[in-house]
């Protein structure tokens, strides 16, 4: 069920109606867990058992880790959790990739297996692994209730494509009463509408004109390919951050707070800042569970560069079983290492963001090319043509230009709000005139809330909805990160 589909909206309305019933919290959690399993089964019921199986193994392993004081026993149970999760991820996601490379290297003819990638496996394996690791590190207590743990693992808003929610963030919230209230519905609906607009009004129309270009890069001029590269940068941001917003909005309607996943990344002054603002839950996961355990920056600059490169290489491979993703990860790893080298030099003097920001954005756009292209050949052809002077445009889509303008304005407003954390500055004052406000919390950061208490805010919401459905592309496409 895609968030932007009528089928999902009907599912959500029924679930919220059930959670509004005057029943005990445990009964509501049971309803929520059952609904989450139903949501996942709608993708492929065969893999529901896999999701539950992962939950059983990690719940059991974490309990055994907590119960033992022997270092060897604790490590053995942690290893069981890690091996079971990584084996499943490796089999479903990388088996055919391995077969393809073995065939290419040794001239073998091993047939590819018919493997269907389970929805969300990259996200929920990282989520459950972080749980057992945190219990092993004694940073959290193991979950005492099987129902609580299953609800945490299967929670449907973020199950398929994140944000990657850690147990330390979600489990403490499970003591609160859940169910729709006026405040939760107004905030959740506002956030959901914002994400829906990103997906239907910006990402999908751009996809309809960018996808044919990437399918045949040789047919377009270099100037047109630059527009396509910019278009994809806008598309993937609006598509993925739109999904995150919709997931956060649905969770808030239910009564839970999900972590912030994007924070105006395209205005970053350097590549390190970009990764603090892009897919925040993944970058922080890689930092805490991969980069720091590898040694982080504690073993000298040389080792730091290696750790950065290794982390980003694996981060690239996490996105998919293709060397193009590895190249994308390597580019970002090298960029992070170069930035660390520059900033560690005694004579380093930082330049203002207005100078470094455009170069950072240009690098990010160029790095998206191997991420989006399906082969090295198309990647090489596209980059070569982009840097070869050729006369004329073959393709100038208005959707990319409009999307770029909207994104620039949104990023500038977002940075303005960041700089006025208490009031929101001029933007906060403007919102107050239409009975809207900036809602802030420690987990989800800030969002615009339409309070639906006055005619002005109701009118604004109706105009917003009409705008979405008037400008939306005909037929919605799956979210980009569903493939990962």
N, C-alpha and C positions, 0 to 999 in steps of 0.2 A: 504494500500500500504506500503510494507516494503521498507525501504531505500535502501536495497541491491538488490532489484528486478528490472528487466528490465522495468516493468510497471511504477515504480516510476521514473526511469531515463527519460523515455519518457515524463511523466507528467512534470518533472522539465525543460526539454529542451523547451517544448511548453510554459510554464509559463515565462521562462527567455526571450524567443523570443517576447512574448507579452509585457513584461516590458521594452524591448529595443526600442519599438516603440516611436516616437516623440509625445507623448501625455502628457496632464497635469498631475500633481501629484495626484489630486483627482481621475482622471480616472484610474491611476495605482493602487491606493489604492483600488478602487472598483474591479479591476481585481484580486488583491491579496486576498481580502476578499472572492470573489467568488471562487477562486481557493482553498482557505483554506477550505471553506465549502464543495467543491467537494471532496477534500482529505478526510475530515471526513466522508462524506456520503459514500465513498467507503468502509468504515468499516461496517457501518450499517446506512442506510439513516433514519431509524425510530428515531434515537437518535440525529439527527441534530436539530430537534425542541427543544430538551432538552437543547442542548448547546446554542442555540439562546435565549431560555427562561431564562437561567441563566444570560446571558448577559443583557437582558432587565431589570430584577429585580435589578441587582447590579448597572447598569447605572442609573436607576431611583432613587434607594435608596441613592446613593452617591450624586446625584444632590439635593435631599431633605435635606440630612445632611448638605451640604454646604450652603444651602439657609436659614437655621434656626440658630438662636442664642440661642434657648431654649435647655437647657441640656436634659430635658426629651424627647423632640421631636427628638433630634439628636440620643439619645440612642434607641428610638423606631425604627427609620429607620435602625440603625445599627443592631438591633436585628432581624428585618425582613430579612436583607441580610444574617446574620449568620444562622438563623433558616432555611431559604429556602435552603441554600447550604448544611448544615449539615443534613437536612431531606432527601434530594435527595441522598447524599452520604451514609447515614445510611440505607435507604431503599434498594438501589441497591446493596450495598456491605455487609451489615451486617444482613439483615432480616433472611436469612436462617441460619446464624450462631447463631442468637438468638433462632430461633425455635429449632435447633439441641440441644442447651444447655438446653432449657426449657424441651424438651422431655427427656433428660438424667437425669435432676434433679428430675423431678416430675413424671416420668414414663408416660408422655402424649404421644399422637400419632398424633400430629399436622403435617399435610403433608407439605413438603417443597414446596415453590412457584417456578414457572418456571420463573426465573429472569435472564436475560442476562446482564452482567456488561457492561455498556457503556464504550467504549474506552476512556482512558485518564481522566475519571471523577475525580480520586484522584488528578490529577495535575491541571486541569482547575478550580476546586472548590477552591483549595488553592490559585490559582492565582487571582481569582476574589474576594475572601474574603480579601486578602491582600490589594486590591484596595480600598474597602469600609472602611477598618480599617484605612488605611493611610489618606484617606479623613477625616474620623472622628477625627483622631489625628492632623489634619491640617498640615500634613507633605507634602502633595501634593494637587494641585488644581484638581477639578473634570474635567474629559474630556468633552470639549464643543461640540465635534463632535461625533455623533453616529457612523459614518463610521470609525473614528479613533479608537473608543472603540471596535467595532466589529472586526476590523483588529487585534487589540491587543489581544483580547480573543481567536480568532480562528487561529492565526498565526500558520500555519501547521508544521514548522520544530520542534517546541517544544510542540505541542499540546498533543501528545499521551503519551510521557514519559519524558518530561522536556528537559532542565533545567527549573525549576520553575522561570518564569520571572516576576518580579514585575513591576507595572505600572510606578514607579519612575525611572526605568531603561529604559523601552521601549518607553513610550509615548514621552519623549523629543526627541527621534530619529526620530519621525514621521514627523518632519518638513524638514528633508533632502530629497533630490531627490533620488529616488530608481531606480533600474534597473542595469543590468550587465554592468560592465566596464572591461577593461583588468586587472586592478589591483585587482578588486573584484573577478573576475573569477580565477585568478592565486592563490590568497590566499584561497578562498573558496574551490577550487578543491583540493588544497594541504591538507587542513584540512579534507575534506571529504574522500580522499584516505587513510589518516591515520586511520580514524575511520573504514572505510571499511576493511582495513587490520586486525584491531583488531577483527572485527566481523567474517569475513570469514576464515581467516588464523589461528586464535588462538581460539576464543570462540567456534565456531561451531564444529571444529574437536574434541576439548576437550569434548563438550557436548555429542557427539556421543559415547564416551567411558565412561563418568562419569554417565550419566543418567541410564544405566542398573545397575550400582553398587548401586545407591541410591534406585532403584526399588526393590532390593533384597539384602540388606546388610548382611543377614545371610549367604549368599553363598560365602563370601570373607573373607580372612584372615585379621587380624588386620593391618598388614603391608600394604596390598593392600588398606584397608580403609583409612589409612593415606594418601596414594597417591591420593585417590579419593577426600578426604577433601581438599588437596592442589589444586587438579585440579579444584574443584568447586570455590575455592577462586580466581583462575586465570580466570576461565570462566566468573564469574559474573562481575569481574572488566573489562575485555576486552569487554564483551557484553554491559554493561551499559555505560562505558566511551566511547566505540566505538560509541554507539548511540548518546551520547552527542556531540562528535566530529563531527559526520555527521550532526547533527542539527545545530551546530555552523557554520559549513562550508556552508551549504545551505543558512543560514541566511546571511552570509557575501556575497555570490553571489548576493543576492537580494539587500543588502545594509544596513543590520542591524547587530548590535553586541549583541550576547547573552552572559550571564555571565558564567564564568568558573565554572565547576561542579566537577572536579577531579584534584588533584595536588599531584601526587606520594604518595598516602595514605599508601602504604604498607612499606614505610621506616619511618613511624612515630615512634617517641621515646616513646610515651605514648598514652593512649586511648583518651585523650582530643585533642591531636594533630591530631589523626586519624580522629576525627569528624570535624576538621577544614579542612580536605583534602578530605574526602569521601562525595559524594553527597552534595556538599557544599551548593547548593541552598535550599535543604530540611533542612539541619541542621541549616542554618541561619534563615530559616522560622520558625522552631520550637523554636529557641532561641528568636526571636523577637516577635512572636505572641503567644507563649505559656509559655516558661520558664520565661521570664522577667515579663509578666503580673501576673504569679503565685507568683512573689516576687523575683525571681532570687536568687542572693546571698546577698540580702539587709536585710534579717531578721534573721541572725544568721546561724551558720553552720548546725544545725539540720534541719532547714527549707530548707536550700540549698540542703541537701542530698535528702529530700523528693521531692523537685522540679525537681531535676535531674532525679530521678527514675520515677516520674510521666510523665515527658516529654518523656523519652525514652520508657516507656510502651505504651503511646499513639502513639509514632512514630512507634513502632513495629506493633501495631494494624492497623495503616494507611496502612501498606504494604499488609495486607490481613486479611480475617475473619478466623483466625485459632489461636488456643492457642500456636502453635509453634512459630508464629510471636511475640506473647506476651512474650514468654520465651526469644526469641532473644533480644527483647527490654529491658526486665528485666535484662538480663546479662550485657548489655551495660550500663544500668542505674546504676547498682551496681558498675560496674567497674569505671564509672565516679565519683561516690560518694566516692569510696575508694581512687581514685587518688586525689580528692579534699581534703579529710581528710589528706592524707599523705603530700601534698604540703602545707597545712595550719599549720602543726606542726612546732614549733620553731626550732627543731633540724634537719629539713629536708634539705638534701643536694642533689641536683639532680645528677644522674649518667649520664655518656655520652650515647648518642643514640646507640652507637655500643654495649652497654651492655643491655639497656632497649628495644631497637628496636625488637630483636628476640622474647622476651617474649610478647611484644605487638602483633606482627604478629601471634604468636602461639595462643594467646587468640582470635584474630579475626577469625582465621581458625576454632577453636573449636566452636565459637559462630555461624559460618555459618551452622553448622550441623543441629540444630533445624530449622533454616531458610529454609534449603533445604529439609529436611525430611518432609514427609506428615503426620506422626503420632508420638505420644510420644513413641510408641513401637519401631519403627525403629530408632528413635533418641537414645533411651536407649541402644538398641542392638549395634548400631554402636559405641557409646562411650565406652561401656563395652569391645567390642572386640578390640578397638584401644589401650586400656590400659591393655590388657591381652596378655602376651607373647605367640605367636604361631609361629611355624616354617614355613618358606617359603613364597614366593610370589605366588599368584594365578593370578596376573594381573599387568603387568608393561607396560603402554602405553607410547610410545615415544612422543605423542602429548603433554602430561602433562610436560614431562621433557623439551621439546623444548619451550613450552609456558613459563615455569618457567625461563629458561635462558633468553629468550627475555624480559620478564617482569623485571628481575633484571637489565639487561643492560639499558633498557629504564628508569627505576626509577633512576639509578645512573646518567645517562646523564641528566635527568630532574633536579635532585638536583644540579648537576654541573652548569647548566644554571641558576638556581635560585640564586646560589652564585655569578654569574657574570652577573648581571642584565643588564648592559649596552652593553657588547660585546658578552656574551655567552661563553667566554673563548675559550678553544681549540675546542669545538664543533662548536662555531660560526665561527671560522677560517676555519674549515673543510667545513662548508656549503658554505662559500664564494667561494671555489674552484670549486664548481659545479653550480654556479650562483643561490644559494639558500641563504636564510637569515632567521633570527628570527624576526617575526612580533610581535610587542607588542602593546597592547592597555589597557586602564584602566579597561575595562569591561571583556574582554575575556582572559586576561593575555597574554600568549605568545604561538605562534605556529610556526612551520617550514613552510616557504613559498618557493615553487619552482617557480621561476620568469618566466620561459619559454621564456627567451630572448636569450639564447645561446643554442648551440647544446648539451652541457653537461647536462643542466637541462631538456631539452626535452627527451634526452636519459634516464636519471634517472627516469623520470616519466613513460616512456614506460616500463622500466625494472620493476618498482614498480607494474604497472598494470599486467604485465605478471606473476609476482611472486604471486600476489593476486589470479589470476584466475587459476594458475597452482597448488597452494597448498591449495586452498579453498576446503572445504568439499563439497561433491555432494549434492546439495539441501540446501538452507538456511532455518534456523528455525526462528520463531518469536523472537524478543528481549525479554529477561527475564522480564523486567519491564512493558511489555504490560499487564501482568496479574494483575498489581497493579493499 
